[in-house]
Amino acid sequence: MNSWDRSSLIPAQSRIAKLQQFVEDPEEDLAFDDIDENQLLQAAAKQQRALETEPIPATVVPAKMSLNDFKEDEDMDGSFEFAEGQGNLVLRVGNRGSNAGSSPSGSAQENLFDDELDFDYSTARDTNQKATARVVQLLSLLDPSMEDQVILDACNKLEELFDQNVTLRRDLMSQGGVVPNIMEALEMKKMDVLHAVLRVINIIVEGNKKFQENLALVGLVPVIIKLTKQHNPYYLPGGSGRGFRMGIPEDNEFSIAVRMEAAKFVRQCCKTSSLTLQMFIACGGLPVLVDFLTLDDKPSNLDCDVDLLHIALDGIFSVFSIQTIPKNDICRLFVKAGLLKKFVVVFSEIIVSLSASDTRGPENHAPSAKKSTKTNVSTQWTMKELHKTCDIFVLFSQGDAVVKEHMCDGAVLEGLLEAIHPGAPLFSIGEDQPKRKQTLPLIRHSDEFVSAMLKLLKCIRNLSMEPLTLEKLDRTGAIPTLVRLLNEQETEGLSISDVKRKEVENIVLQSMFYLCRINRNRQTHAAQAGVIPSLIKVVKNSSPLKQFALPILCDLAHASPTARAHLWTYDSVTLFLELLEDKYWQIDAIKSISVWLVHDTVKMENVLLVPENLMKIMVCFRNALDTELENLLEPLLEIMSRSVRLNQALGRSGMFVTEILKRLRLIPKAIVRKNLLKMLKSLFESHTSPIQFLVEYNLRPIVYALAQDENSMILVKEIASQLLQAILVAAGVF
């Protein structure tokens, strides 16, 4: 029998009936919350040992008894017989209904199942109820009218009780008067007493969502917010009539500790549930999180400040996770509270603490000198927190024009750009030497660190898409920073992965594209910063980023003499001439050549008069289609009118002149005919032998036809008439 589980001796129907009695009831769950699981397990083990030593009675009947001897009874459905080995005994176990009150042995049989499940609930509940009553009694002592020492002793005892039995915190939900007691306890005058009370409150609400929500509903959050203020002005003389003084150093220490405990409650509010978080925001909690970002200059407050920074960072991230409030509205509220200037200081601390250790290669270890930071503890921050701060910056950079304008504050932008280029700044300070900044290239850092910096680059790109921010970006040195970062990607040796490299180039070029459009001053700054070599390399590699690089290069020719001088240094004229073969970029290229020729005529003439280069211009003209031709004629006419030498060289090309005459006959569009006639007139007037030019190309008939065409526009007829008059004069016919 020992090899069998005793519960198997009980009829299946009886077992099912027993189990059905244990129906979960939400109200009963609250009643049993005060039972400690450890006590239940101990009671169950004790009961099990008692059952093992107690003999199990059984009913013995003759083995040969026939089944017909059992009268059918509706209450006997669960009975069965079991034969053990070859013996003459049959062990019969009846259900509870059939044997009730029949015999002592029957009572033992029917209670067998109950004995196994009947744990000593009453003992466990009594113990916990007494402990709960004791907790309630101690909480009632947290009254401002009580002596300070009594309150402190009660708080210490409460901490011990909660330490010994964590379930006691749940039981307080059902106890009357607990919430008012807690609210009254926060009216303490002494900082040390208030600190002890806050410790107890934080223990109670930790992991207790419902209780924390109840406390928030009755107004605890505004009280806590007052306690989070730096130096606790709520308890200064005149604050709420309490007249508490903090002149003693010990009191000041407790003031800092009180603020820290209040901050811990704020952390619970931000992470426990969306309801408590929303109530925290509704009570003016956003400025509190901003206030936590303030760093103290005193070394004694280092640990406290770092904890507050972590709480603030987690809280800000939680606020942005709320779906019911538009993220742009949250950004507006935060910038109004002055978040960004403080946040960028904390961000710089994180960058400095992580950058020294996050490098590749043995040669890249930065000097382990003292850092010009306030935390000065590199182990306080992790890469996860760096990414979290970068994500928050990205959210702000995606805001509206008002938010972006705050993002472009000088201090904020300088902090971001200092982190981006070319890596993280490391400061080395000697006793008698000024601050000296050392930098590590971004390519010397791990991909994880580079990923964080990519988020900052996205911030700069997002800001550069807002026209109102461009001037501020330029003033803070965004262009040189981006250019150096772009050039850095071309260095050899240890580097970031190709994927990260391409992403850096992509974001930087997009940002430069927005920064350099239209404004010639910013274009000049980009040229002076050295952007041209990287742009040329992107174009020659046929990179998809060519669409951002080429407009910048072409605009530089229009920008200033300084920009054109830098273009000349890197032989950009050759690149523009090569682009004449690209139908997508030939218009931009010919415009750049034309403008450059206007300002640097002699230098550009010498390049363009090279037969190979002159042929590229003529082939470009010959292959141009309708739309391309219309856009090509203006800059080409500018080139011809600016340089007599080029004009004469083109006039000696039969291919070029023949193409002009052909298009005059075939294209009826007035604007095209006007420019073609101007080009023909320019070639004729600058030709060394006009008569030969007339005879060779038989100009008079076509020009005469255009001058007499009634369907031609007045301007076309006027230019044709002028050219016809010049032809007649040259031919000596009046």
Secondary structure, DSSP 8 states (H G I E B T S, - for coil): -TTS-GGGGS-HHHHHHHHHT----HHHHHHTTT--HHHHHHHHHHHHHHHHHS----EEEETT--GGGS---GGGTT-EEEE-TT-SEEEEE--TTTSTTT-HHHHHHHTHHHHHH---HHHHHHHHHHHHHHHHHHHHT--TTS-HHHHHHHHHHHHHHHHH-TTHHHHGGGSTTHHHHHHHHTT-SSHHHHHHHHHHHHHHHTT-HHHHHHHHHTTHHHHHHHHTSTT-GGGSTTSTT------SHHHHHHHHHHHHHHHHHHHHHHHH-HHHHHHHHHTT-HHHHHHHT---S-GGGHHHHHHHHHHHHHHHHHHHT-SSS-HHHHHHHHHHTTHHHHHHHHHHHHHHHHHTTS--SGGG-------S-SS--GGG--HHHHHHHHHHHHHHHTS-HHHHHHHT-HHHHHHHHHHHSSS-EEEE--SSS--EEEE--GGGS-HHHHHHHHHHHHHHHHHHTSGGGHHHHHHTTHHHHHHHHHHHTT--SS---HHHHHHHHHHHHHHHHHHHSS-HHHHHHHHHHT-HHHHHHHHHTT-TTHHHHHHHHHHHHHH-HHHHHHHHHTTHHHHHHHHTT-TTTHHHHHHHHHHHHHHSHHHHHHHHTSHHHHHHHHHHHHH--HHHHHHHHHHHHHHHHH-HHHHHHHHT-HHHHHHHHHHHHH---HHHHHHHHHHHHHHHHH-S-HHHHHHHHTHHHHHHHHHH-TTS-HHHHHHHHHHHHHHHHHHT--
